[in-house]
Amino acid sequence: MNSLLRRPISIFAQQNPNPNSMKFVLNVELAPDGLSFDYAEPGEALLDGKASPLVVALFGFEFVTRVFIASNFVTITKDDATDWDEVMFELKQFLKEYFEDQKPVFAPRTMEANTVRVEADSETVQKIKAVLEQYVRPAVESDGGAINFHSFDEQTGTVKVLLQGSCSGCPSSTLTLKAGIENLMTRLVPDVKLVEAEGV
């Protein structure tokens, strides 16, 4: 590609509570606001609704075990045997060139499959989503992860959330969930008694 057409890409790496995960923040939008994509294995990057040439390429690095994409960052999780110092330059260089060449993050069909569906939420669910959006999501995203509402059981008062990105498999995520998110949620939404992570 003509170098005059290349967009200057800046990337900075940010550590998070999961020592095997690194958040790479870029000056370009990777996913539309409110959407996030978590890939625990290479095959997921080929599925309808999640297809991503970027993720396929990242799993080409043998030390990569998980990839998470949201707004303007990608969180990469490595295996235990690899040291960040050994691979940081290579990953940053790869991401810089990938975006300077304006290669796609997602296959076109992925965005079509993820157009937001509007559902009628109960008043309690609306409050739960508002707490997650305003208070919890910014903190979780700053650590390279994401949290999404999964379900609410009115009988038991249990909220189930999906933890993604660096939060998946992070030793401190359970503590954060119970000590931080559950306390906040039960205080602000009295109908909530418990907060649990789905599929962790």
Rosetta constraint file for C-alpha pairs under 8 A:
AtomPair CA 1 CA 5 HARMONIC 7.34 0.50
AtomPair CA 1 CA 6 HARMONIC 7.44 0.50
AtomPair CA 1 CA 101 HARMONIC 6.64 0.50
AtomPair CA 2 CA 6 HARMONIC 6.90 0.50
AtomPair CA 6 CA 100 HARMONIC 5.29 0.50
AtomPair CA 6 CA 101 HARMONIC 6.48 0.50
AtomPair CA 6 CA 102 HARMONIC 7.67 0.50
AtomPair CA 7 CA 99 HARMONIC 7.94 0.50
AtomPair CA 7 CA 100 HARMONIC 5.51 0.50
AtomPair CA 8 CA 100 HARMONIC 6.56 0.50
AtomPair CA 9 CA 26 HARMONIC 7.03 0.50
AtomPair CA 9 CA 27 HARMONIC 6.34 0.50
AtomPair CA 9 CA 28 HARMONIC 7.68 0.50
AtomPair CA 9 CA 96 HARMONIC 6.00 0.50
AtomPair CA 9 CA 99 HARMONIC 6.89 0.50
AtomPair CA 9 CA 100 HARMONIC 6.27 0.50
AtomPair CA 10 CA 26 HARMONIC 5.77 0.50
AtomPair CA 10 CA 27 HARMONIC 5.81 0.50
AtomPair CA 10 CA 96 HARMONIC 7.30 0.50
AtomPair CA 11 CA 24 HARMONIC 6.36 0.50
AtomPair CA 11 CA 25 HARMONIC 5.52 0.50
AtomPair CA 11 CA 26 HARMONIC 4.68 0.50
AtomPair CA 11 CA 27 HARMONIC 6.98 0.50
AtomPair CA 11 CA 92 HARMONIC 7.03 0.50
AtomPair CA 11 CA 96 HARMONIC 7.16 0.50
AtomPair CA 12 CA 24 HARMONIC 5.70 0.50
AtomPair CA 12 CA 25 HARMONIC 5.41 0.50
AtomPair CA 12 CA 26 HARMONIC 6.87 0.50
AtomPair CA 13 CA 22 HARMONIC 6.58 0.50
AtomPair CA 13 CA 23 HARMONIC 5.61 0.50
AtomPair CA 13 CA 24 HARMONIC 4.54 0.50
AtomPair CA 13 CA 25 HARMONIC 6.36 0.50
AtomPair CA 14 CA 22 HARMONIC 6.01 0.50
AtomPair CA 14 CA 23 HARMONIC 5.04 0.50
AtomPair CA 14 CA 24 HARMONIC 6.33 0.50
AtomPair CA 14 CA 25 HARMONIC 7.56 0.50
AtomPair CA 15 CA 19 HARMONIC 7.45 0.50
AtomPair CA 15 CA 21 HARMONIC 7.16 0.50
AtomPair CA 15 CA 22 HARMONIC 5.22 0.50
AtomPair CA 15 CA 23 HARMONIC 6.27 0.50
AtomPair CA 15 CA 143 HARMONIC 7.42 0.50
AtomPair CA 16 CA 21 HARMONIC 6.80 0.50
AtomPair CA 16 CA 22 HARMONIC 6.54 0.50
AtomPair CA 16 CA 23 HARMONIC 7.21 0.50
AtomPair CA 16 CA 143 HARMONIC 4.81 0.50
AtomPair CA 16 CA 144 HARMONIC 6.52 0.50
AtomPair CA 16 CA 166 HARMONIC 7.37 0.50
AtomPair CA 17 CA 143 HARMONIC 6.86 0.50
AtomPair CA 17 CA 166 HARMONIC 7.85 0.50
AtomPair CA 17 CA 170 HARMONIC 7.10 0.50
AtomPair CA 17 CA 172 HARMONIC 6.88 0.50
AtomPair CA 18 CA 166 HARMONIC 6.03 0.50
AtomPair CA 18 CA 167 HARMONIC 7.16 0.50
AtomPair CA 18 CA 169 HARMONIC 7.87 0.50
AtomPair CA 18 CA 170 HARMONIC 4.89 0.50
AtomPair CA 18 CA 171 HARMONIC 6.89 0.50
AtomPair CA 18 CA 172 HARMONIC 7.54 0.50
AtomPair CA 20 CA 77 HARMONIC 5.40 0.50
AtomPair CA 20 CA 78 HARMONIC 5.41 0.50
AtomPair CA 20 CA 79 HARMONIC 6.85 0.50
AtomPair CA 20 CA 80 HARMONIC 6.89 0.50
AtomPair CA 21 CA 75 HARMONIC 6.50 0.50
AtomPair CA 21 CA 76 HARMONIC 5.51 0.50
AtomPair CA 21 CA 77 HARMONIC 4.15 0.50
AtomPair CA 21 CA 78 HARMONIC 6.39 0.50
AtomPair CA 21 CA 144 HARMONIC 8.00 0.50
AtomPair CA 21 CA 166 HARMONIC 5.57 0.50
AtomPair CA 22 CA 75 HARMONIC 5.53 0.50
AtomPair CA 22 CA 76 HARMONIC 5.47 0.50
AtomPair CA 22 CA 77 HARMONIC 6.48 0.50
AtomPair CA 22 CA 144 HARMONIC 7.24 0.50
AtomPair CA 22 CA 166 HARMONIC 7.63 0.50
AtomPair CA 23 CA 73 HARMONIC 6.66 0.50
AtomPair CA 23 CA 74 HARMONIC 5.93 0.50
AtomPair CA 23 CA 75 HARMONIC 4.26 0.50
AtomPair CA 23 CA 76 HARMONIC 6.50 0.50
AtomPair CA 23 CA 143 HARMONIC 7.40 0.50
AtomPair CA 23 CA 144 HARMONIC 5.07 0.50
AtomPair CA 24 CA 73 HARMONIC 5.49 0.50
AtomPair CA 24 CA 74 HARMONIC 5.34 0.50
AtomPair CA 24 CA 75 HARMONIC 6.03 0.50
AtomPair CA 24 CA 76 HARMONIC 7.76 0.50
AtomPair CA 24 CA 92 HARMONIC 7.98 0.50
AtomPair CA 25 CA 72 HARMONIC 6.02 0.50
AtomPair CA 25 CA 73 HARMONIC 4.34 0.50
AtomPair CA 25 CA 74 HARMONIC 6.69 0.50
AtomPair CA 26 CA 72 HARMONIC 5.62 0.50
AtomPair CA 26 CA 73 HARMONIC 5.82 0.50
AtomPair CA 27 CA 72 HARMONIC 6.75 0.50
AtomPair CA 28 CA 72 HARMONIC 5.85 0.50
AtomPair CA 29 CA 71 HARMONIC 5.67 0.50
AtomPair CA 29 CA 72 HARMONIC 4.65 0.50
AtomPair CA 29 CA 73 HARMONIC 7.91 0.50
AtomPair CA 30 CA 69 HARMONIC 7.05 0.50
AtomPair CA 30 CA 70 HARMONIC 6.46 0.50
AtomPair CA 30 CA 71 HARMONIC 5.41 0.50
AtomPair CA 30 CA 72 HARMONIC 5.15 0.50
AtomPair CA 30 CA 73 HARMONIC 6.78 0.50
AtomPair CA 30 CA 105 HARMONIC 6.54 0.50
AtomPair CA 31 CA 35 HARMONIC 6.19 0.50
AtomPair CA 31 CA 36 HARMONIC 6.71 0.50
AtomPair CA 31 CA 69 HARMONIC 6.97 0.50
AtomPair CA 31 CA 70 HARMONIC 5.34 0.50
AtomPair CA 31 CA 71 HARMONIC 4.66 0.50
AtomPair CA 31 CA 72 HARMONIC 6.93 0.50
AtomPair CA 32 CA 70 HARMONIC 7.75 0.50
AtomPair CA 32 CA 71 HARMONIC 5.99 0.50
AtomPair CA 33 CA 70 HARMONIC 7.83 0.50
AtomPair CA 33 CA 71 HARMONIC 5.70 0.50
AtomPair CA 34 CA 70 HARMONIC 7.91 0.50
AtomPair CA 34 CA 71 HARMONIC 7.48 0.50
AtomPair CA 35 CA 70 HARMONIC 6.37 0.50
AtomPair CA 35 CA 71 HARMONIC 7.30 0.50
AtomPair CA 36 CA 68 HARMONIC 7.39 0.50
AtomPair CA 36 CA 69 HARMONIC 5.65 0.50
AtomPair CA 36 CA 70 HARMONIC 4.47 0.50
AtomPair CA 36 CA 71 HARMONIC 7.32 0.50
AtomPair CA 36 CA 146 HARMONIC 7.29 0.50
AtomPair CA 37 CA 50 HARMONIC 6.96 0.50
AtomPair CA 37 CA 68 HARMONIC 5.68 0.50
AtomPair CA 37 CA 69 HARMONIC 5.19 0.50
AtomPair CA 37 CA 70 HARMONIC 6.57 0.50
AtomPair CA 38 CA 66 HARMONIC 7.72 0.50
AtomPair CA 38 CA 67 HARMONIC 6.14 0.50
AtomPair CA 38 CA 68 HARMONIC 4.45 0.50
AtomPair CA 38 CA 69 HARMONIC 6.55 0.50
AtomPair CA 38 CA 164 HARMONIC 6.05 0.50
AtomPair CA 38 CA 165 HARMONIC 6.16 0.50
AtomPair CA 39 CA 44 HARMONIC 5.91 0.50
AtomPair CA 39 CA 45 HARMONIC 6.78 0.50
AtomPair CA 39 CA 55 HARMONIC 7.85 0.50
AtomPair CA 39 CA 66 HARMONIC 5.68 0.50
AtomPair CA 39 CA 67 HARMONIC 5.16 0.50
AtomPair CA 39 CA 68 HARMONIC 6.07 0.50
AtomPair CA 40 CA 44 HARMONIC 7.29 0.50
AtomPair CA 40 CA 65 HARMONIC 6.76 0.50
AtomPair CA 40 CA 66 HARMONIC 4.75 0.50
AtomPair CA 40 CA 67 HARMONIC 6.76 0.50
AtomPair CA 41 CA 45 HARMONIC 7.79 0.50
AtomPair CA 41 CA 59 HARMONIC 7.98 0.50
AtomPair CA 41 CA 65 HARMONIC 6.82 0.50
AtomPair CA 41 CA 66 HARMONIC 6.38 0.50
AtomPair CA 42 CA 46 HARMONIC 7.75 0.50
AtomPair CA 42 CA 55 HARMONIC 7.47 0.50
AtomPair CA 42 CA 56 HARMONIC 6.24 0.50
AtomPair CA 42 CA 59 HARMONIC 5.94 0.50
AtomPair CA 43 CA 47 HARMONIC 7.15 0.50
AtomPair CA 44 CA 50 HARMONIC 6.79 0.50
AtomPair CA 44 CA 51 HARMONIC 7.27 0.50
AtomPair CA 45 CA 50 HARMONIC 5.79 0.50
AtomPair CA 45 CA 51 HARMONIC 4.63 0.50
AtomPair CA 45 CA 52 HARMONIC 5.15 0.50
AtomPair CA 45 CA 53 HARMONIC 7.31 0.50
AtomPair CA 45 CA 55 HARMONIC 6.00 0.50
AtomPair CA 45 CA 56 HARMONIC 5.93 0.50
AtomPair CA 46 CA 50 HARMONIC 6.81 0.50
AtomPair CA 46 CA 51 HARMONIC 4.54 0.50
AtomPair CA 46 CA 52 HARMONIC 6.72 0.50
AtomPair CA 46 CA 56 HARMONIC 7.80 0.50
AtomPair CA 47 CA 51 HARMONIC 5.20 0.50
AtomPair CA 48 CA 109 HARMONIC 7.07 0.50
AtomPair CA 48 CA 110 HARMONIC 6.33 0.50
AtomPair CA 48 CA 113 HARMONIC 7.55 0.50
AtomPair CA 49 CA 109 HARMONIC 6.79 0.50
AtomPair CA 49 CA 110 HARMONIC 4.34 0.50
AtomPair CA 49 CA 111 HARMONIC 7.19 0.50
AtomPair CA 49 CA 112 HARMONIC 7.82 0.50
AtomPair CA 49 CA 113 HARMONIC 5.13 0.50
AtomPair CA 49 CA 114 HARMONIC 6.51 0.50
AtomPair CA 50 CA 106 HARMONIC 7.54 0.50
AtomPair CA 50 CA 110 HARMONIC 5.49 0.50
AtomPair CA 51 CA 106 HARMONIC 5.93 0.50
AtomPair CA 51 CA 107 HARMONIC 5.51 0.50
AtomPair CA 51 CA 109 HARMONIC 7.65 0.50
AtomPair CA 51 CA 110 HARMONIC 5.77 0.50
AtomPair CA 52 CA 56 HARMONIC 6.40 0.50
AtomPair CA 52 CA 104 HARMONIC 7.81 0.50
AtomPair CA 52 CA 105 HARMONIC 5.76 0.50
AtomPair CA 52 CA 106 HARMONIC 4.12 0.50
AtomPair CA 52 CA 107 HARMONIC 5.54 0.50
AtomPair CA 52 CA 110 HARMONIC 7.77 0.50
AtomPair CA 53 CA 57 HARMONIC 6.22 0.50
AtomPair CA 53 CA 104 HARMONIC 6.71 0.50
AtomPair CA 53 CA 105 HARMONIC 6.12 0.50
AtomPair CA 53 CA 106 HARMONIC 6.08 0.50
AtomPair CA 53 CA 107 HARMONIC 6.79 0.50
AtomPair CA 54 CA 58 HARMONIC 6.24 0.50
AtomPair CA 54 CA 103 HARMONIC 7.99 0.50
AtomPair CA 54 CA 104 HARMONIC 6.93 0.50
AtomPair CA 54 CA 105 HARMONIC 5.11 0.50
AtomPair CA 54 CA 106 HARMONIC 7.03 0.50
AtomPair CA 55 CA 59 HARMONIC 6.17 0.50
AtomPair CA 55 CA 67 HARMONIC 6.74 0.50
AtomPair CA 55 CA 105 HARMONIC 7.73 0.50
AtomPair CA 56 CA 60 HARMONIC 6.60 0.50
AtomPair CA 57 CA 61 HARMONIC 7.61 0.50
AtomPair CA 58 CA 64 HARMONIC 6.98 0.50
AtomPair CA 58 CA 67 HARMONIC 7.76 0.50
AtomPair CA 59 CA 64 HARMONIC 5.66 0.50
AtomPair CA 59 CA 65 HARMONIC 7.28 0.50
AtomPair CA 59 CA 66 HARMONIC 7.90 0.50
AtomPair CA 60 CA 64 HARMONIC 7.80 0.50
AtomPair CA 63 CA 78 HARMONIC 5.34 0.50
AtomPair CA 63 CA 79 HARMONIC 5.42 0.50
AtomPair CA 63 CA 82 HARMONIC 6.58 0.50
AtomPair CA 64 CA 76 HARMONIC 6.84 0.50
AtomPair CA 64 CA 77 HARMONIC 5.93 0.50
AtomPair CA 64 CA 78 HARMONIC 4.55 0.50
AtomPair CA 64 CA 79 HARMONIC 6.42 0.50
AtomPair CA 65 CA 76 HARMONIC 7.77 0.50
AtomPair CA 65 CA 77 HARMONIC 5.61 0.50
AtomPair CA 65 CA 78 HARMONIC 5.30 0.50
AtomPair CA 65 CA 79 HARMONIC 6.07 0.50
AtomPair CA 66 CA 76 HARMONIC 5.99 0.50
AtomPair CA 66 CA 77 HARMONIC 4.96 0.50
AtomPair CA 66 CA 78 HARMONIC 7.05 0.50
AtomPair CA 66 CA 165 HARMONIC 7.77 0.50
AtomPair CA 67 CA 74 HARMONIC 7.00 0.50
AtomPair CA 67 CA 75 HARMONIC 5.83 0.50
AtomPair CA 67 CA 76 HARMONIC 4.82 0.50
AtomPair CA 67 CA 77 HARMONIC 6.34 0.50
AtomPair CA 67 CA 165 HARMONIC 6.84 0.50
AtomPair CA 68 CA 74 HARMONIC 5.59 0.50
AtomPair CA 68 CA 75 HARMONIC 5.02 0.50
AtomPair CA 68 CA 76 HARMONIC 6.55 0.50
AtomPair CA 68 CA 145 HARMONIC 7.49 0.50
AtomPair CA 68 CA 164 HARMONIC 7.08 0.50
AtomPair CA 68 CA 165 HARMONIC 4.72 0.50
AtomPair CA 68 CA 166 HARMONIC 7.72 0.50
AtomPair CA 69 CA 73 HARMONIC 6.08 0.50
AtomPair CA 69 CA 74 HARMONIC 4.53 0.50
AtomPair CA 69 CA 75 HARMONIC 6.45 0.50
AtomPair CA 69 CA 165 HARMONIC 7.57 0.50
AtomPair CA 70 CA 74 HARMONIC 6.54 0.50
AtomPair CA 70 CA 146 HARMONIC 7.81 0.50
AtomPair CA 73 CA 144 HARMONIC 7.65 0.50
AtomPair CA 74 CA 144 HARMONIC 7.60 0.50
AtomPair CA 75 CA 144 HARMONIC 5.65 0.50
AtomPair CA 75 CA 145 HARMONIC 7.28 0.50
AtomPair CA 75 CA 165 HARMONIC 6.09 0.50
AtomPair CA 75 CA 166 HARMONIC 6.53 0.50
AtomPair CA 76 CA 165 HARMONIC 7.83 0.50
AtomPair CA 76 CA 166 HARMONIC 7.75 0.50
AtomPair CA 77 CA 166 HARMONIC 7.04 0.50
AtomPair CA 78 CA 82 HARMONIC 6.87 0.50
AtomPair CA 82 CA 86 HARMONIC 7.22 0.50
AtomPair CA 82 CA 87 HARMONIC 7.85 0.50
AtomPair CA 83 CA 87 HARMONIC 7.05 0.50
AtomPair CA 84 CA 88 HARMONIC 5.53 0.50
AtomPair CA 85 CA 89 HARMONIC 7.85 0.50
AtomPair CA 87 CA 91 HARMONIC 6.20 0.50
AtomPair CA 88 CA 92 HARMONIC 6.18 0.50
AtomPair CA 89 CA 93 HARMONIC 6.04 0.50
AtomPair CA 90 CA 94 HARMONIC 6.11 0.50
AtomPair CA 91 CA 95 HARMONIC 6.20 0.50
AtomPair CA 92 CA 96 HARMONIC 6.05 0.50
AtomPair CA 93 CA 97 HARMONIC 6.20 0.50
AtomPair CA 94 CA 98 HARMONIC 6.03 0.50
AtomPair CA 95 CA 99 HARMONIC 6.21 0.50
AtomPair CA 96 CA 100 HARMONIC 6.01 0.50
AtomPair CA 97 CA 101 HARMONIC 6.01 0.50
AtomPair CA 98 CA 102 HARMONIC 6.52 0.50
AtomPair CA 98 CA 103 HARMONIC 5.87 0.50
AtomPair CA 99 CA 103 HARMONIC 5.95 0.50
AtomPair CA 106 CA 110 HARMONIC 6.19 0.50
AtomPair CA 106 CA 111 HARMONIC 7.37 0.50
AtomPair CA 107 CA 111 HARMONIC 7.50 0.50
AtomPair CA 108 CA 112 HARMONIC 6.78 0.50
AtomPair CA 109 CA 113 HARMONIC 6.17 0.50
AtomPair CA 110 CA 114 HARMONIC 6.42 0.50
AtomPair CA 111 CA 115 HARMONIC 6.58 0.50
AtomPair CA 121 CA 125 HARMONIC 5.78 0.50
AtomPair CA 121 CA 126 HARMONIC 5.99 0.50
AtomPair CA 122 CA 126 HARMONIC 6.24 0.50
AtomPair CA 123 CA 127 HARMONIC 6.35 0.50
AtomPair CA 124 CA 128 HARMONIC 6.21 0.50
AtomPair CA 124 CA 189 HARMONIC 7.31 0.50
AtomPair CA 124 CA 191 HARMONIC 7.21 0.50
AtomPair CA 125 CA 129 HARMONIC 6.11 0.50
AtomPair CA 125 CA 152 HARMONIC 6.98 0.50
AtomPair CA 126 CA 130 HARMONIC 6.16 0.50
AtomPair CA 127 CA 131 HARMONIC 6.27 0.50
AtomPair CA 127 CA 189 HARMONIC 6.78 0.50
AtomPair CA 128 CA 132 HARMONIC 6.30 0.50
AtomPair CA 128 CA 185 HARMONIC 7.22 0.50
AtomPair CA 128 CA 189 HARMONIC 6.84 0.50
AtomPair CA 129 CA 133 HARMONIC 6.01 0.50
AtomPair CA 129 CA 149 HARMONIC 6.58 0.50
AtomPair CA 130 CA 134 HARMONIC 5.95 0.50
AtomPair CA 131 CA 135 HARMONIC 5.54 0.50
AtomPair CA 131 CA 136 HARMONIC 6.73 0.50
AtomPair CA 131 CA 185 HARMONIC 7.02 0.50
AtomPair CA 131 CA 188 HARMONIC 7.71 0.50
AtomPair CA 132 CA 136 HARMONIC 4.73 0.50
AtomPair CA 132 CA 137 HARMONIC 5.70 0.50
AtomPair CA 132 CA 147 HARMONIC 7.59 0.50
AtomPair CA 132 CA 148 HARMONIC 7.58 0.50
AtomPair CA 132 CA 149 HARMONIC 7.65 0.50
AtomPair CA 133 CA 137 HARMONIC 5.32 0.50
AtomPair CA 133 CA 138 HARMONIC 7.55 0.50
AtomPair CA 134 CA 138 HARMONIC 7.20 0.50
AtomPair CA 135 CA 139 HARMONIC 7.29 0.50
AtomPair CA 136 CA 140 HARMONIC 6.26 0.50
AtomPair CA 136 CA 147 HARMONIC 7.70 0.50
AtomPair CA 136 CA 181 HARMONIC 7.02 0.50
AtomPair CA 137 CA 141 HARMONIC 5.91 0.50
AtomPair CA 137 CA 146 HARMONIC 6.42 0.50
AtomPair CA 137 CA 147 HARMONIC 6.12 0.50
AtomPair CA 138 CA 142 HARMONIC 6.14 0.50
AtomPair CA 139 CA 143 HARMONIC 6.75 0.50
AtomPair CA 140 CA 144 HARMONIC 6.70 0.50
AtomPair CA 140 CA 145 HARMONIC 5.43 0.50
AtomPair CA 140 CA 146 HARMONIC 5.61 0.50
AtomPair CA 140 CA 147 HARMONIC 6.88 0.50
AtomPair CA 140 CA 167 HARMONIC 7.97 0.50
AtomPair CA 141 CA 145 HARMONIC 4.91 0.50
AtomPair CA 141 CA 146 HARMONIC 5.45 0.50
AtomPair CA 143 CA 166 HARMONIC 7.15 0.50
AtomPair CA 144 CA 165 HARMONIC 6.30 0.50
AtomPair CA 144 CA 166 HARMONIC 5.52 0.50
AtomPair CA 144 CA 167 HARMONIC 7.70 0.50
AtomPair CA 145 CA 163 HARMONIC 7.28 0.50
AtomPair CA 145 CA 164 HARMONIC 5.44 0.50
AtomPair CA 145 CA 165 HARMONIC 4.22 0.50
AtomPair CA 145 CA 166 HARMONIC 4.84 0.50
AtomPair CA 145 CA 167 HARMONIC 5.40 0.50
AtomPair CA 146 CA 162 HARMONIC 7.98 0.50
AtomPair CA 146 CA 163 HARMONIC 5.91 0.50
AtomPair CA 146 CA 164 HARMONIC 5.07 0.50
AtomPair CA 146 CA 165 HARMONIC 6.23 0.50
AtomPair CA 146 CA 167 HARMONIC 7.29 0.50
AtomPair CA 147 CA 161 HARMONIC 6.51 0.50
AtomPair CA 147 CA 162 HARMONIC 5.52 0.50
AtomPair CA 147 CA 163 HARMONIC 4.78 0.50
AtomPair CA 147 CA 164 HARMONIC 6.31 0.50
AtomPair CA 148 CA 161 HARMONIC 5.55 0.50
AtomPair CA 148 CA 162 HARMONIC 5.09 0.50
AtomPair CA 148 CA 163 HARMONIC 6.80 0.50
AtomPair CA 149 CA 159 HARMONIC 7.87 0.50
AtomPair CA 149 CA 160 HARMONIC 6.65 0.50
AtomPair CA 149 CA 161 HARMONIC 4.72 0.50
AtomPair CA 149 CA 162 HARMONIC 6.38 0.50
AtomPair CA 150 CA 159 HARMONIC 7.57 0.50
AtomPair CA 150 CA 160 HARMONIC 5.27 0.50
AtomPair CA 150 CA 161 HARMONIC 4.83 0.50
AtomPair CA 150 CA 162 HARMONIC 6.10 0.50
AtomPair CA 150 CA 198 HARMONIC 7.50 0.50
AtomPair CA 151 CA 159 HARMONIC 5.90 0.50
AtomPair CA 151 CA 160 HARMONIC 5.17 0.50
AtomPair CA 151 CA 161 HARMONIC 7.01 0.50
AtomPair CA 152 CA 157 HARMONIC 6.97 0.50
AtomPair CA 152 CA 158 HARMONIC 5.74 0.50
AtomPair CA 152 CA 159 HARMONIC 4.51 0.50
AtomPair CA 152 CA 160 HARMONIC 6.26 0.50
AtomPair CA 153 CA 157 HARMONIC 5.53 0.50
AtomPair CA 153 CA 158 HARMONIC 5.25 0.50
AtomPair CA 153 CA 159 HARMONIC 6.55 0.50
AtomPair CA 154 CA 158 HARMONIC 7.13 0.50
AtomPair CA 154 CA 191 HARMONIC 7.73 0.50
AtomPair CA 156 CA 193 HARMONIC 7.30 0.50
AtomPair CA 157 CA 191 HARMONIC 5.88 0.50
AtomPair CA 157 CA 192 HARMONIC 4.60 0.50
AtomPair CA 157 CA 193 HARMONIC 4.85 0.50
AtomPair CA 157 CA 194 HARMONIC 6.27 0.50
AtomPair CA 158 CA 192 HARMONIC 6.12 0.50
AtomPair CA 158 CA 193 HARMONIC 5.91 0.50
AtomPair CA 158 CA 194 HARMONIC 4.66 0.50
AtomPair CA 158 CA 195 HARMONIC 5.73 0.50
AtomPair CA 158 CA 196 HARMONIC 7.18 0.50
AtomPair CA 159 CA 192 HARMONIC 6.83 0.50
AtomPair CA 159 CA 193 HARMONIC 8.00 0.50
AtomPair CA 159 CA 194 HARMONIC 6.18 0.50
AtomPair CA 159 CA 195 HARMONIC 4.77 0.50
AtomPair CA 159 CA 196 HARMONIC 6.22 0.50
AtomPair CA 160 CA 195 HARMONIC 5.89 0.50
AtomPair CA 160 CA 196 HARMONIC 4.88 0.50
AtomPair CA 160 CA 197 HARMONIC 5.54 0.50
AtomPair CA 160 CA 198 HARMONIC 5.83 0.50
AtomPair CA 161 CA 195 HARMONIC 7.36 0.50
AtomPair CA 161 CA 196 HARMONIC 6.30 0.50
AtomPair CA 161 CA 197 HARMONIC 4.95 0.50
AtomPair CA 161 CA 198 HARMONIC 5.75 0.50
AtomPair CA 162 CA 197 HARMONIC 5.73 0.50
AtomPair CA 162 CA 198 HARMONIC 5.36 0.50
AtomPair CA 162 CA 199 HARMONIC 7.17 0.50
AtomPair CA 162 CA 200 HARMONIC 7.99 0.50
AtomPair CA 163 CA 167 HARMONIC 5.75 0.50
AtomPair CA 163 CA 168 HARMONIC 6.02 0.50
AtomPair CA 163 CA 197 HARMONIC 6.53 0.50
AtomPair CA 163 CA 198 HARMONIC 7.49 0.50
AtomPair CA 163 CA 200 HARMONIC 7.28 0.50
AtomPair CA 164 CA 168 HARMONIC 5.34 0.50
AtomPair CA 166 CA 170 HARMONIC 6.50 0.50
AtomPair CA 167 CA 173 HARMONIC 5.72 0.50
AtomPair CA 168 CA 173 HARMONIC 7.60 0.50
AtomPair CA 168 CA 200 HARMONIC 6.42 0.50
AtomPair CA 169 CA 173 HARMONIC 7.57 0.50
AtomPair CA 169 CA 200 HARMONIC 6.96 0.50
AtomPair CA 172 CA 176 HARMONIC 6.17 0.50
AtomPair CA 173 CA 177 HARMONIC 6.00 0.50
AtomPair CA 174 CA 178 HARMONIC 6.24 0.50
AtomPair CA 175 CA 179 HARMONIC 5.64 0.50
AtomPair CA 175 CA 180 HARMONIC 7.53 0.50
AtomPair CA 176 CA 180 HARMONIC 5.06 0.50
AtomPair CA 176 CA 181 HARMONIC 6.53 0.50
AtomPair CA 177 CA 181 HARMONIC 4.97 0.50
AtomPair CA 177 CA 182 HARMONIC 6.08 0.50
AtomPair CA 177 CA 195 HARMONIC 7.21 0.50
AtomPair CA 177 CA 196 HARMONIC 7.43 0.50
AtomPair CA 177 CA 197 HARMONIC 7.72 0.50
AtomPair CA 178 CA 182 HARMONIC 5.04 0.50
AtomPair CA 178 CA 183 HARMONIC 6.94 0.50
AtomPair CA 178 CA 195 HARMONIC 7.12 0.50
AtomPair CA 179 CA 183 HARMONIC 6.06 0.50
AtomPair CA 180 CA 184 HARMONIC 6.25 0.50
AtomPair CA 181 CA 185 HARMONIC 5.96 0.50
AtomPair CA 181 CA 195 HARMONIC 7.46 0.50
AtomPair CA 182 CA 186 HARMONIC 6.00 0.50
AtomPair CA 182 CA 194 HARMONIC 6.36 0.50
AtomPair CA 182 CA 195 HARMONIC 5.29 0.50
AtomPair CA 183 CA 187 HARMONIC 6.21 0.50
AtomPair CA 184 CA 188 HARMONIC 6.20 0.50
AtomPair CA 185 CA 189 HARMONIC 5.65 0.50
AtomPair CA 185 CA 190 HARMONIC 7.88 0.50
AtomPair CA 185 CA 192 HARMONIC 6.73 0.50
AtomPair CA 185 CA 195 HARMONIC 7.93 0.50
AtomPair CA 186 CA 190 HARMONIC 5.41 0.50
AtomPair CA 186 CA 191 HARMONIC 7.29 0.50
AtomPair CA 186 CA 192 HARMONIC 5.17 0.50
AtomPair CA 186 CA 193 HARMONIC 5.89 0.50
AtomPair CA 186 CA 194 HARMONIC 7.46 0.50
